[in-house]
Amino acid sequence: MGSACSANKNREDSYADQKDGGSSFGDSDQVLRALQCITAQTPDAIVFVRKAMESFPDNADIQIEACRAIASVTDLVPVESLVDVQTERTSTAQILLALMVNAMKKHPDNETLQDVACEALFNLAEHAHLKLQLGTKYDCITAVTQAMKTHPRNLDVQEHGCRLISSLLLQKQNLELVVKGEALECIIKSMRAHPMSPHLQEHGCFSIMLMASMSEELCTRIGAPGVDVVVSALKVHRNNAIVQKQACRALRELSRDADNAQRIVDESAVVALHNAHHAFPENPKLQEAALAALKQISDHGLDTSDVLRARRGSFGGFIT
């Protein structure tokens, strides 16, 4: 630890050399060691990270450690401190976005880089201004969906990719770009491939809920594949209140479409919705979402009482 982080002096010397017009930023090994020592308390950390990424775009290890440093700093430092439209810090934050997206595109086969870049981008996307910039200006959605398609078995890439997409969807202006970027298909494939991951299922259900709620056409397009993965999440993660809530919310939006509502009934999800409602009485948002989904299904003229009678007791006897 001591030998590695003694590189802080190297970091300062390298940055001073660059700032003062020196001929080089430092050799790659020196910069890599310096990046590994950066914390939220490191003076001018973000400036150094930016310089490192700009100076060594072809060095995947440096890009990885730079993304890790950004994630570490933004975990502890409010993103608002990096985003002020009246100062140079706005430009710095936006440049970091572009550098990380470019790193993902330049090193598509590097799983670690794809993972840490998605994590760092998510932290920056917590700020609404940067969330919109990521979607509309920096082509982040294409980079993330490509990462998920390239590394389907890497759970970290899938989890952080789904989480970032769900965050970007909170800006409605990003919806069209998300759809064009094949994010929906990526999320459904990811949920199928990793059914036991509660975090992935949570973010996947949340993304499907957002997409289904924003557009009737998209709600219909999500169709049976989307219904199936959400129903699976609801059944598999019965004891996870967060997954249950997001799955109920997704089914509430999906059931606005008559075919989706029929699919939900056919998949025996009505029982699972009732069970979610009964199992978590202390969670009002979950209860509200479950009841709303059941009402939507009933509004399509589907007789849920018959389904319940046929399935009574098959999910632990919660139904009354």
N, C-alpha and C positions, 0 to 999 in steps of 0.2 A: 504493500500500500504506500509506504513512505517513498520507495524508489520511483514508483509510477507517478505519484503526485508531486514529486520534486520537479516534475516537468512544468509546473506552474510558472517557474522562472523562465523556462524555455518559451512558454506561451507568451509571456510578457515581452521577452526579447524579440520573438518573431513578429509580434504585432507592432512593436515599436519600430522595427526595421521597415516593415511595410508602410506604416503611417508616415515615417520620416523620409520615405522615398528610396529605401534600400532596394537592392537589385532583386531580392527574392523574399518570399513570405516565410521561408524555412523549408527544410527537406521534409518529405512526406512522413517519415518515421517520427520526427520531432513534433510535427503538427498532430499526428495521430495520438501520441502520448499526451499532448496538451489537451486535446479534446476529451480524452478519457477522465481528466481531472476537473472538468468544468462543473460547477454547481450554480445554484441560483444566486449564491453570494459572490461568485467570481466577477470582478469588475470587468465591464465591457464584454461580458460573455457572448451576448448575441452578435455584437460586432465581429468578434473573433470567429464565431461559427460561420457567419456570412462570408468572411474573407476566405476561410478554409474551403467552403463549398465552391466558391467561385474559382479558387486557385487550383483545385484538384478534382475537376468534374469526372475524370475517368477512374479515379481511385475509389472503388466501392467501399473499402474499409473506412476511409475518411468520411464518405457520405453517410455511412451507417452511424459512426460515432457522432457526427454532426447532428443527425436526426435525433439520436438519443439525448444529446445535450439540449436540443430544443424542447424535447418532451419533458426532460428533467426540470428545466428552468420554468416552463409554462405550467408544470404541475404545482409549483410553489408561488410563482409570481403572477398576479392577475393579468390576464391577457389585455385588459384595458390599459395597462401601463405601457404596452407596446403599440397601442393603436390610439393615436390622437391625430385627427385629420389636419391639425394646424402645425404639426411638427414633422421633422425628418423621420421620426420613428414609424410613422405610417408607411413610408417608402421601405424602410427596413423590414417591417412585418410582411409587406406584400412581396418583396424580393425573396424572403425566406419561403413563402408559399411557392413561388415560381421555381426556386432552386430545388425544393423537395419533390415537386411534381416532375421536374426534368430529370432528377436522379432516378425516380421510379421508372421513367421511360427509357433512360439510358442503360439501366441495369435490371431488365425485366426478369431475369432468371435468378436473381439473388433474393432468396426467400427472406433472409434477415432484414435486408434493406426495405423490402416491400412492407414488412410487418412494422418496423420502427417508424417508417415514414407515415404510414396510416395512423399510428398512435400520435405522432407529433402533429400531424395535420388536424386530427380530431381536437386536440387541445386548442389550437389556434382557431378552429371553426366554432368554438364556443362563443366567439364574438360575432354578432350578426353581420357586421360589415364584411368581415373576412369570409364568413360562410357564403355570402353571395358572391364575393370575388372568386372563391374557389370554384364555384359552379359555373359562373358565366364568363370568367376571364382566363382562368389558368387550366381549364380542361382536366380538372382533378378527377371528375367522374369517369372519364375514359381510362385514366391511369389506374384507378382503384378497381374498376371492373376487369381490366386486363390482368391485374395482379391476382384477383380471385379466380379468373379462368386459367391462369398459368399455374397456380399453386392450389389446386382443389383439395389436396389432402393435408395442407398445413393449417391446423386449427387456428393458430394465432393470426395468420393472414386473413382467414375467413372471418374470425370474430371482429378483428379491428376494421376490416373492410366493411362488414355489415354495419358496424357502429358508425363509421364515418358517413356511409350513404344515408343512414337514418338521420344523422345530424344535418346533412346538406338538404334533405327533404323538408326540413322545417322552414326553408325559404321556398315559397311557392314558385318563384322564378326559376328554380332549379329543376322543377318537375319534368319539363320537356327534355332537358338534357339527360336526366336520369333515365327516362324511357328510351331515348335514342342510344344511350350508352349501354343498353342491355342489362342494366342493374337488376331489373325484376327477375330475369332469367337466372342471373348469377345468384341472387338471394335464394330463390327456390331450390336451385341445385345444391347450394351450400347447406340449407336446412335439411335436405334429404340425406346429404353425405355425413352430417354430424348431428344426428337426432338427439344425442345424449348431452350435448353442450347447452347448459341453461343460458349462458350469456349470448351465444349465437342465436338460439331460438328466441330469446327476448328481443334482440335487435332486429331479427328477421321479421317477427310478428309486428313490431313497431313500424318497420318500413312498409310492410304490406298494408297495414292500417292507414298510414299516411297516404299512400298512393291510391288506395281504394276510396278514401274520403275526398280526394281532390278532384276526381274526374269520374263521371258515370261510365264513360267509355273505357277507362282504365280498370274500373271495378269489374266490368264485364270481361275485359281481356285477361285479367288475373285468373278468373275462372277456376276450373277444377284443380289444376296443379297448385294454385295458391291456397285454395280451401283445404286441400289434402295436407299440406305441410303445417298449416296452422292448427288443424284438428289434431294432427299427430303431436304437436307441441303441447296442446291442451291435455291430451291423454297421458303422454309420457311423463310430463313434469307436474303431476297432480299436487305435489306438496310444495311447489315453488310459487309463492304468491305473485311474484313479479312476472314470471312467465304466464301464469294464469290470467293476470290482468291484461297483459298485452295481447294474448291470444283471444280473450273475450272481446277486447276492443277491435281487433282485426275482424273477427266474425260479425261483430255489430255492423261494420262498414260493408263487408263483403255480402252480407245477407240483404242489402238493399236491392241486389240483382236477384230476380226470381230463380234463375238457374242455379246460382250460387246457394240460395236458400234451400233448394231441393237437394243439392249436393251435401249440404251440412246435415240435413235430415238423413240422407242415405248413408252417411258416414257415422251415424249414431252419435253425432256431436251434441244433440239436444240433451242427452243424459249428462254428458260431460259439462255442458254449460250449467245445468242445474246443480251438479255436484260442486262446481267452482263457487257458485252462489252460496251454497250451504256450508262449504268447508271453511270459508274465510269471512265470517260475519263481522270481523273487526276492520275489514277493508272496504269502505263504502264505494270507492271508485271501481273496484273489481265487481262488487255487487251490482252497481249501476250498469256497468258494461254488459254483464251477463244477462241481466233482465232486459236490457235494450235489444240485445241480439235475439233473445227469445221472442220478444214482441215483434221484431222485424220479420222473423220467420212466420209467426202467426198471421201477420198482415198479408202474407202471400196466400193465405187460405190453407196452409199446411196444418194438419191436425197433430200437434205435438203430444197431445194426451195419449193417443194411440201408441206413439213411439215409446212414451214413458212407461206405459203399462207393459209393453212387450219387453222392455229392457230393465224393468224394476229390479233393483237389488244387484245388478251386474257390476256396479261400480262402488260397492262398499256400503250400500244402504243409506246413502245420504238423502235420497229423494223421499219427500213426505207427501 
